[in-house]
Amino acid sequence: MTRIEEFIAGMPKAELHLHIEGTFEPELMFEIAKRNNKEIPYSSVEELKAAYSFNNLQEFLDIYYAGANVLIGEQDFYDLTWAYLTKVHSQNLVHTEMFFDPQTHTNRGVAFDMVIQGIHRALEEGKNKLGISYRLIMSFLRHLDEESAFKTLEQAMPYKDWISAVGLDSSEMGNPPAKFTNVFRKAREAGFITVAHAGEEGPAEYIWEALDLLKVTRIDHGNHSLDDDELVARLAKIKMPLTLCPLSNLELKVVTDLKEYPLVEMMDKGLLVTINSDDPAYFGGYMNENYLGIANALDLTKEQLTVLAKNAFMASWLSDKEKETMINKVEEYYKNN
């Protein structure tokens, strides 16, 4: 293990951009498929892993939704979430703000209650047994219509205390944030925080829409903000967090080489950027692998990595006191290592 690898491994971390359905490792997928008598169109774990090679976002989404098909009961969602928590616990992750996609499941006839109860039970256990604090974000699928999102918001209302925010994910191109203005307004009125995927494959204009129409408190991805100097200035001024996902962007060809990743440029321009894993089972790495990949590609210093870790706690929805505690722990770790 290199010195930088050791440093990353031991650093306390928070993750703000993680899709629980995207943590579905092939081994667990086969196990749950067998339990539920569900067919997977692959004959082995190895063949399924070989299929995890994508040219764009849509190719990934096709296999992502196919994998989610085997999830049926509350125990399935518990097992999926618990597997993620035990994995990231070994990587010194202490806080996660996790997306889940209810429409992926309710559209298949799986009850909303089943999905959230399984996820919540595992998150509570993770908090109590592993010391991982959490917030839960319910994402609307942007390739579906706003009416479907309204229905999902309605289903979520009995679980309002369990869900901190609503988000927007799935196929970005041709599905601008503006399409969901009304449901996001309703969600804000109900007390939910709002976030949205914008500017991953979509243009900078989508980021403007997420800010002005959806009133988001974070931009997920946000790579294309750099195409618009006025937007960059605004994001820097209001300290709008961007939840970057390096290995995801590499796998989905948002960038062709991590050496070209605009992370340092974003930091130099005063943007509040964070490192996250997105869909780690599909993109070749959890938090440590994302930190290490970008550190090696851009020759990042321990100081820069410390800033990124502190940014994540700063951009989280932990209380001010909890943020201060965690940021101090990161600074202490940096001083001692």
N, C-alpha and C positions, 0 to 999 in steps of 0.2 A: 504494500500500500504506500503510495507517495505521500509526501508531507501535506500537500493540498487536499488529497483524498481523505487523510486522517482528520484534517481540520474540518472539512465539510461533514464528515460522519458524526463528529462529536458536537457540532453546533446545534443549539436549540432552534427549531424551525416551525413556522406556521404555513399552512397551505390554503390558498383562497380560491383556487380554480381546479376543481376535481369533480368529475362525473362518476358517481358510484357505479353506474352501469359500465363505465369504461375501465373498471378495475377487475373485470371478469376474466380471470386467468383460465387458459384452456383446460387445465386439470380439473378445476372446480366446475367449469361449464359441462364437461363430460359427466362428472359425478352427479350434478343436479339433473342433467338430461336423463340420466339412467333412472334416478329416483322418480322422475315425473313421466317416465316412458315417452320422452320427446326425442325426435330424430334431429341430429345435427348433420348437415350435408358434408361431413368430413369423416374419414374413417379412423383417424388417430389424432392425438394431441400434436404430434409432429406436423401432420398435414395441415391442421388448423393454424398452427404457428406460422407455417410457410405462407399461408394466405394473408398474413398480416404485413402486406407490402402494398402501399397505396400510392396512387398518382395524384389524388386530390381529396378534398373533404367528402364528396359524395361517395366515392369508392369505400372510404372508411365507414361512413354512416350505414351503408348497405349491410356490411358484415356486423356492425355494432347492433343494429336492430335485429338481425338474424340470431345473434347470440342471446339477446334479451328475451327472445321467444321462449326459452326454456324456464324462465322465472315465473312461477305460478303462485306458490304459497308463501305465507308469512315467514316460514323457516328459510326459504330460499333467499329472501331479501335480508334476513338476519345473517345468514352464512356469508353472503356476498359482502356485506358491510363489515362483519367481524374479521373476515380475511384481510380486508384493506387495513383495518385498524391495527391488527397484530403485525402486519408487514411494516407499516410506517412507524410503529412504536420502536421497532428495531433500528429505525433510521433517525431517532431523536426528534420525531415530529411531536409537538406538544399541543397543537391547536389546528383544527381543520374546519373549513367552511365549505360544505359539500353540496353539490347539485344532485337532485334526482329528477327524473323525467317521467312523471306519472302517466302522461298520455301514451308513452311507449307501451305501457302495461294495460291501462284502462281500455285502449282501443282494441286490445286482444281479449277483453272480457274479464281481466283481473281487477278485482275491487281496489279502489283507492286505499281503503282502510288496510287491506292486506299489505300493500306496498309500504305505507308509512309506518305501520306498527312494527314490521320486521326491521326496518332501518332504524327507527327510534330506539327499539329495545337494544340493538347492538351498540348504538351511540352512547346510550346511558351506561351500558356495561363497560364500554371503553373509557368513559369518564371515571367511573368508580374503580375499575381494576387496573387500567393502564395510565390513568392521569392525563388523558387526551380530552381537552375541552373542545366544544364544537358549536357550530351554528348550521342550520339546514336551509338550503335554498331550493325552492321549487321552480323548475324551469318550464316555460311554455315552448312547445315545438313550433318554430316559426314557419315550417312548410305547411302546417295546418292553418285553418282560418281562425279569426279572432273569436268567433262563436264557441269553438272548441276550447279555447283558452278561458273564456268566461265560465264555461261548464266546470273546468278543472279548478278554477278559483273558488267556485261554489262548493265543490267537493272538499276543498282544503279548509273551509271556514271552521268546522268542528275541531280542527287540529292547529288552530292559529297559534296556540302557545308553543307548539313544537317547531313552527316554521318561521324563520326570521325574515326571509326575503323571497321575492320572485325574480326570476331571470328569464333570459331568452336565448335559446340555442338551436342547433340543427342547421340545415342548409341555408347559408347566409345570402348568397347571390339571388337576387329577385325577390327577397323577403325582407324588405327594409324595416327598421324599428317602427316607422310611421304606421305600419299595418296594425300595430298593437297599442296605439295611443290610448284607446278607451279602456281596455282591460288593465293597463298599467295605472291609469288614473284611479280606477276602482280599487285596485290593490293598495295603492298609496292611501286612499281614503280609509281602507280597512286596517291600516297601520303597518303594512309590510314595507320594508326597505326594497329598493329596486336596483337591479344590475342588468347588464345586457352584453352578450357577445356582439362585438362590432369591430369592423376594420381588420378582420383576419383575412378573408378573401374579398370581402366587400370594401367599398371605397371610403375615404375619409368622411364623406357626406353622411354615411351611416352613423359615424361617431357623433357628428353634430346632432343628428336626429335623436340618438340615445340620450344625449345631454339635455336637449331642449324640449323634446316631446315626452320621453319616458322618465325624465328627471332622475337619472341613475346616480348612485353614489360611487360606483366603480365601473370601469370599462374592462370587459374580459377580452383579452388579446390586445387589440388597438394598434397593431403593427402599422397600418396605413395612416395613422395620425401624422407620420413623418412626411406625408405627401402634401401637407397643408401647414405652412408656417404659422398662420393665424390660429389654427386649431392647437398646435403645439404650445403656443404662447398662452392660450386660454387654459389648457390642461395643466401647465406648469404653475400658472397663477393661482388656480383653485385647488392645487395639490390633488388632482383627480388620480386615484390609483389605477394603474394598468396591470392586469394579471397576465403576464407573459408566460408562454409555454414552449420553451426552446425545442425539446425533442419532438413534440407534436408538430410544430411548425416545420421542422426538418422532414419528418415522415410524410407530411401532407403537401410538401413542395412549396410551402409559403416562402421558404428559403431553400437554396440548393446546397448550402454549406454553412455550418455554424460559424465559420470564420467570417461570414458576411453578416452575421446577426447584429442588428443595430442597437444592442443593449447599451454599450458604452456611450454611443451617440445620444441615446435617450437620457441616460444619466447626466451627461454633460449639459444637456438642454434643460435640466431641472425637472424631469418627469419622475413621478413617484412609481417606479417599476418594481415588480415582484416576480419571483421565480416559482413556477408551479408545474404540475405533471399532467393535467388535463385528463387523458385517458391512458394511464400508465401501462395497463396490460397489453394495449395495442401499439404503443409507441416506444417501447423498449426502455422504460425506466420510470421509477418513482422519484421522489424529491432529490435524494442524494445523486442519482444518475443525471438528473437535469442540471443540478448545480455543478457537478463534475464536468459534464459535457460542455457547458458554456464556459466554465473556468479554464479548461484546457484549450478550447478553441480560441478564446480571446485573451488568454494569459492573464486572467484576473488575479488581483492581489487578495490577500486575506482581508485587507481593509475594505475593498470593494464588495467582497462576499458578505462581510459583516453589515455593510450598509444595506445590501439586498435583504438579509435576514431581518434587520430592524424595520425596514420598509414594510415587510409583510405583517409584522405585529402592529405597526402604526396604521396600516390600511384595514386591519381586521375590525370586527365588531365587538371585541372584548371591551370591558369597561376601561376608563382612563387609568384607573389604578392597576388593573391587570396588565394593560399595555406597558405602563411604566415598569412594572415588575419584570416583565419578559424582556423588554429592551435593555434593562440593566443587566439581566442574566446574559444576554448576547454580548454586551460590552465587556462584562467580566470574563466571559469565555475567550474573547479576542485578546484581552490583556494577558491572560494566563497561557495562551497557546500561540 
